[in-house]
Amino acid sequence: MAHGADKRPEEIRFMLNRKGMTFADVARECDLPESTVRSATRKPSIEGEWAIAYFLDLPASTIWPSLARGRLRAASWRVIR
């Protein structure tokens, strides 16, 4: 993986699994559709990206450096229960 490249979906899944979580777990905890969380690994989805980042305890821009390069956008965020 080149320096500064977004993490691949497989890497994100592996990182979640190391924390004992799955995409379905993240979706359930954040009251999001599982498809939103899964698709966030492949295409922009601010809610899915933030949910994954929250459970990985990492800034979203660390997982997706393209966020810091201009893809970051303002959005409302559901409070995690």
Buried (B, 14 or more C-beta within 10 A) or exposed (E): EEEEEBBEBEEBBEBBEEEEBBBEBBBEBBEBEBEBBBBBBEEBBBBBBBBBBBBBEEEBBEBBBEBEEEBBEEEEEEEEE
